[in-house]
Amino acid sequence: MTQIIIGGVVSFIVAIFLTPLLIRFFSAEGLGQEIREDGPRSHLRKRGTPTMGGIAIIAGIVLGYLVSGLYAISSGKEAFTASGLIVLGLTVALGGLGFADDYIKLAMGRNLGLNKKAKLIGQLAVALLFGWALLSFEDENGLKPGSTQLSFVRDFDTFDIAVGGGVFGTILFLIFIYILLSAWSNAVNLTDGLDGLAAGSTAMVMGAYTMITFWQFRNSCDVTVEPGCFSVRDPLELAVLAATGLGACLGFLWWNAAPAKIFMGDTGSLALGGMVAGLSVVSRTELLMIVIGALFVIEAASVVIQVVVFRTRGTRFFRMAPFHHHFENGGWAETTVVIRFWLLSAMACIAGLALFYNDWLGSAGV
């Protein structure tokens, strides 16, 4: 538990004190966010607001994880395990891709960064490395960071993503991982459209996963094989990472809450989307994440629905997509939309935790 607290506290401190330094630096350099011309007119006042605040989020996560790990080693405990390093690497890699996107926007003074082809290649390369790492690094108990079984609260023994095995099965698994990473990173990216919305919502998701992975650690099959135990490699490290994500998001939210002094940019949203995806896969809860991260799912789905309806019928299903802009254009104040969406995210996290705990109760025969 001490490792988790240290990771969360350090990440919060780093994010809350590094963010204003970034604000001053980007303001002095005259580097600010360009606003999409087809967005809400009220957002035009935000033009020039510093962006790339995701740097502080990533720094908080990395330093929180590092300090927590050093404390664990000094206490004679295991740290810097395969699962933790893989999810951290995924977070930093997608954050780097987002940084390139943000930098191009700032350097070129436009609202478009990397083109679709470049972003596709970048996400594909990260997905291939992540997929390979998931099926490598087997521990002494035969557990790998990931599994080819689809999972809800734990793996489904009857549903193997890599059906057929061999090269064909590996290709299917890598395709699944690519779709998963793209879906979650883009979903969080789409949610990052109002002051504090993505940071606050992701903080709740990270809080939920801190509890889930800590519970997996306390009821690990590596300790005692009993009904309801979890076959997850390095769950304590995952709890530490989730806590660093929580702390970093809260520290950044201090400055990102309305009226935002800085935006996280693609640097932050893609990194956090990668962490969401990585935690879901490594903790064997891919489908449960759909419940916990329901707000992200709704935001992404609203864009898909808008595009499909417009291309098939020539009309718009929503006033504007993503979903949060629909309510803004309907007269809701930005802060009203954000707070109500936070409430939706909180309810989704509670529902996910309830499903997780209920499954454990049933499996443990309690």
C-alpha positions in Angstrom: 0.0 0.0 0.0 2.9 2.4 0.8 4.2 2.0 -2.7 0.9 3.0 -4.2 0.6 6.1 -1.9 4.1 7.2 -2.8 3.5 6.8 -6.5 0.3 8.8 -6.4 1.6 11.6 -4.1 4.9 12.0 -6.1 3.0 12.1 -9.5 0.6 14.7 -8.1 3.4 16.9 -6.8 5.3 16.7 -10.0 2.3 17.5 -12.2 0.9 20.4 -10.0 4.3 22.1 -9.9 5.6 21.4 -13.4 2.4 22.5 -15.1 2.7 26.2 -14.2 6.3 26.1 -15.5 5.1 24.8 -18.8 2.4 27.5 -18.9 5.0 30.3 -18.4 7.4 28.7 -20.9 4.8 28.3 -23.7 3.3 31.7 -23.0 6.7 33.4 -23.3 7.4 31.5 -26.5 3.9 32.5 -27.9 3.0 28.9 -28.5 -0.7 28.4 -28.0 -3.6 26.1 -29.2 -5.2 26.7 -32.5 -9.0 26.2 -32.4 -10.9 24.2 -35.0 -13.0 26.6 -37.1 -16.0 24.3 -37.2 -16.1 24.0 -33.4 -18.3 26.0 -31.0 -17.9 29.7 -31.5 -17.5 30.2 -27.7 -14.2 28.3 -28.0 -12.6 30.9 -30.1 -11.7 32.8 -26.9 -9.4 29.9 -26.0 -7.1 30.5 -29.0 -3.6 30.9 -27.8 -4.0 29.0 -24.6 -0.8 27.0 -24.0 -1.0 23.3 -24.9 1.2 20.2 -24.6 0.5 20.1 -20.8 0.5 16.3 -21.2 4.3 16.6 -20.7 3.5 17.3 -17.0 1.2 14.3 -16.8 3.7 11.9 -18.4 6.5 13.3 -16.2 4.4 12.8 -13.1 3.6 9.2 -14.1 7.2 8.3 -14.8 8.7 10.0 -11.7 6.0 8.6 -9.5 6.6 5.1 -10.7 10.4 5.6 -10.4 10.3 6.9 -6.9 7.8 4.2 -5.8 10.0 1.5 -7.3 13.2 2.8 -5.6 11.4 2.8 -2.3 10.3 -0.8 -2.9 13.8 -1.9 -3.7 15.2 -0.1 -0.6 12.6 -2.1 1.4 13.7 -5.4 -0.1 10.6 -5.7 -2.4 10.3 -6.4 -6.1 9.9 -3.4 -8.4 10.2 -2.4 -12.1 8.5 -5.6 -13.2 7.7 -6.6 -16.8 4.0 -5.7 -16.6 4.6 -2.2 -15.1 7.4 -1.4 -17.5 5.3 -2.5 -20.5 2.3 -0.3 -19.6 4.6 2.6 -18.8 6.4 2.2 -22.1 3.1 2.1 -23.9 2.0 5.3 -22.1 5.3 7.1 -23.0 5.3 5.9 -26.6 1.8 7.1 -27.4 2.6 10.3 -25.5 5.6 10.8 -27.8 3.4 10.3 -30.8 1.0 12.9 -29.4 3.9 15.2 -28.7 4.9 15.0 -32.4 1.4 15.8 -33.4 1.2 18.8 -31.0 4.6 20.1 -32.0 3.7 20.2 -35.7 0.5 22.1 -34.9 2.4 24.7 -32.9 5.3 24.9 -35.4 3.0 25.3 -38.4 0.4 27.4 -36.6 -2.5 25.2 -37.6 -5.1 22.9 -35.9 -3.9 19.8 -37.8 -0.7 17.9 -36.8 0.4 14.5 -38.1 -1.5 13.3 -41.2 -3.6 10.2 -40.9 -0.9 8.0 -42.6 1.8 9.1 -40.1 -0.4 8.6 -37.1 -1.5 5.2 -38.4 2.1 4.0 -38.8 3.0 5.3 -35.4 0.1 3.6 -33.6 0.7 0.4 -35.6 4.4 0.3 -34.6 3.5 0.9 -30.9 0.8 -1.8 -31.1 3.1 -4.4 -32.6 5.8 -3.8 -29.9 3.1 -3.8 -27.1 1.6 -7.0 -28.5 4.9 -8.8 -28.7 5.8 -7.7 -25.1 2.5 -9.0 -23.8 3.3 -12.5 -24.8 6.9 -12.4 -23.6 8.6 -12.2 -20.2 7.0 -15.2 -18.6 7.6 -15.3 -14.8 8.5 -18.3 -12.6 4.8 -19.2 -12.3 4.2 -19.3 -16.0 2.3 -16.0 -16.2 2.9 -13.5 -19.0 2.0 -9.8 -18.8 -0.8 -10.5 -21.3 -3.0 -13.3 -22.6 -4.6 -14.2 -25.9 -7.9 -14.9 -24.1 -10.6 -12.2 -24.1 -11.4 -11.1 -20.6 -14.1 -9.4 -18.6 -13.1 -9.6 -14.9 -10.8 -12.5 -15.7 -10.0 -14.5 -18.8 -12.7 -16.4 -20.7 -11.2 -19.9 -21.1 -13.5 -20.5 -24.1 -12.6 -17.4 -26.1 -9.1 -17.2 -27.5 -8.4 -14.2 -29.7 -5.5 -16.0 -31.4 -7.8 -18.7 -32.6 -6.0 -21.4 -34.5 -2.7 -20.6 -33.0 0.5 -20.3 -35.0 1.3 -17.3 -37.3 -2.3 -16.8 -38.2 -3.3 -16.7 -34.5 -0.5 -14.2 -33.7 -1.6 -11.9 -36.5 -5.2 -12.0 -35.2 -4.0 -11.1 -31.7 -1.8 -8.2 -33.0 -4.8 -6.9 -35.0 -6.9 -7.0 -31.9 -4.3 -5.1 -29.9 -4.0 -2.5 -32.6 -7.7 -1.9 -32.7 -7.8 -1.7 -28.9 -5.0 0.8 -28.6 -6.4 2.9 -31.4 -9.9 2.9 -30.0 -8.9 3.9 -26.4 -6.3 6.5 -27.4 -8.7 8.1 -29.9 -11.6 7.9 -27.5 -9.7 9.8 -24.7 -8.4 12.2 -27.4 -12.0 13.0 -28.5 -13.1 13.5 -24.9 -10.4 16.2 -24.4 -12.6 19.0 -25.8 -13.7 20.9 -22.7 -11.7 22.4 -19.8 -11.0 19.6 -17.3 -13.2 17.0 -18.9 -10.6 14.4 -20.0 -8.3 15.0 -17.0 -11.2 14.6 -14.4 -12.8 11.6 -16.1 -9.4 9.8 -16.5 -8.6 10.5 -12.9 -11.8 8.6 -11.9 -10.9 5.7 -14.2 -7.4 5.5 -12.8 -8.8 5.6 -9.2 -11.1 2.7 -10.1 -8.2 0.7 -11.5 -6.0 1.4 -8.5 -8.6 -0.4 -6.4 -9.1 -3.2 -8.9 -5.5 -4.0 -9.3 -4.8 -3.7 -5.6 -7.6 -6.2 -5.0 -6.1 -8.5 -7.5 -2.8 -8.2 -5.6 -4.4 -9.0 -2.3 -6.2 -12.1 -3.8 -3.5 -13.3 -6.2 -3.2 -16.9 -7.1 0.6 -16.5 -6.7 0.0 -16.2 -3.0 -2.7 -18.7 -2.4 -4.6 -20.7 -4.9 -8.2 -20.5 -3.8 -11.6 -19.8 -5.3 -11.8 -16.3 -6.7 -8.1 -15.7 -6.9 -6.6 -13.7 -9.8 -4.0 -14.9 -12.3 -2.5 -11.6 -13.1 1.2 -10.9 -13.3 2.5 -8.0 -11.2 -0.8 -6.6 -10.0 0.9 -4.4 -7.3 2.9 -2.7 -10.0 -0.2 -2.1 -12.0 -1.8 -0.5 -8.9 1.2 1.8 -8.5 0.9 2.8 -12.2 -2.8 3.5 -11.9 -2.2 5.6 -8.8 0.4 7.6 -10.6 -2.1 8.2 -13.4 -4.6 9.4 -10.8 -2.1 11.7 -9.1 -0.8 13.2 -12.4 -4.3 13.8 -13.7 -5.4 15.6 -10.5 -2.2 17.7 -10.4 -2.8 18.7 -14.0 -6.5 19.3 -13.4 -5.6 22.0 -10.9 -4.5 24.2 -13.8 -6.8 22.6 -16.5 -10.1 23.2 -14.7 -12.3 26.0 -16.3 -11.1 28.4 -17.3 -8.1 26.3 -18.4 -4.7 27.8 -18.1 -3.3 25.0 -20.3 -4.5 22.1 -22.4 -3.1 18.6 -22.2 -3.0 18.3 -26.0 -2.5 15.0 -27.9 0.6 14.6 -25.8 -1.6 13.9 -22.7 -4.7 12.4 -24.3 -2.9 9.8 -26.3 -0.7 8.9 -23.4 -3.7 8.5 -21.0 -5.6 6.6 -23.7 -2.6 4.2 -23.9 -2.5 3.8 -20.2 -6.2 3.0 -20.1 -5.8 0.4 -22.9 -2.6 -1.1 -21.3 -4.1 -1.5 -17.8 -7.2 -3.2 -19.2 -5.2 -5.8 -21.1 -2.5 -6.5 -18.5 -5.1 -6.7 -15.7 -7.3 -9.1 -17.8 -10.3 -6.7 -17.8 -10.6 -5.5 -21.4 -14.4 -5.7 -21.5 -14.8 -4.3 -18.0 -13.0 -1.2 -19.1 -15.8 -0.6 -21.5 -18.1 -0.1 -18.5 -15.6 1.9 -16.4 -14.6 4.0 -19.3 -18.2 4.4 -20.6 -17.8 8.1 -21.0 -14.9 7.7 -23.5 -16.9 5.0 -25.3 -20.0 7.3 -25.6 -17.8 10.2 -26.9 -16.2 8.0 -29.6 -19.5 6.4 -30.5 -21.1 9.8 -31.0 -18.5 10.7 -33.6 -19.1 7.4 -35.5 -22.8 7.9 -35.4 -22.5 11.5 -36.7 -20.3 10.4 -39.6 -22.4 7.4 -40.6 -25.7 9.4 -40.5 -24.3 12.3 -42.4 -22.8 10.1 -45.1 -25.9 8.0 -45.5 -28.7 10.6 -45.0 -26.9 13.9 -45.5 -28.2 15.2 -42.1 -26.6 15.5 -38.6 -27.7 13.2 -35.8 -26.2 15.5 -33.1 -25.9 19.3 -33.2 -22.1 18.7 -33.2 -19.8 15.8 -32.3 -18.2 14.7 -30.1 -21.1 14.4 -27.8 -20.1 17.1 -25.3 -20.4 19.8 -28.0 -24.0 18.7 -28.7 -25.0 20.0 -25.2 -22.8 23.1 -25.5 -24.6 24.1 -28.7 -27.9 23.3 -26.9 -27.3 26.1 -24.5 -25.5 24.3 -21.6 -22.6 26.2 -20.0 -19.2 24.5 -20.5 -18.8 24.0 -16.8 -22.3 22.4 -16.6 -21.4 19.9 -19.3 -18.1 19.0 -17.6 -19.6 18.5 -14.2 -22.5 16.4 -15.5 -20.1 14.3 -17.6 -17.9 13.9 -14.5 -21.0 12.5 -12.7 -21.6 10.1 -15.6 -18.0 9.0 -15.4 -18.2 8.5 -11.7 -21.3 6.4 -12.0 -19.7 4.3 -14.7 -16.7 3.7 -12.4 -18.9 2.7 -9.5 -20.8 0.3 -11.8 -17.6 -1.3 -13.0 -16.3 -1.7 -9.5 -19.6 -3.3 -8.4 -19.4 -5.8 -11.3 -15.8 -6.6 -10.4 -16.5 -7.1 -6.8 -19.7 -9.1 -7.5 -17.7 -11.5 -9.7 -15.1 -12.0 -7.0 -17.9 -12.7 -4.4 -19.4 -15.3 -6.7 -16.1 -16.9 -7.6 -15.0 -17.0 -4.0 -18.3 -18.4 -2.8 -18.7 -15.6 -0.3 
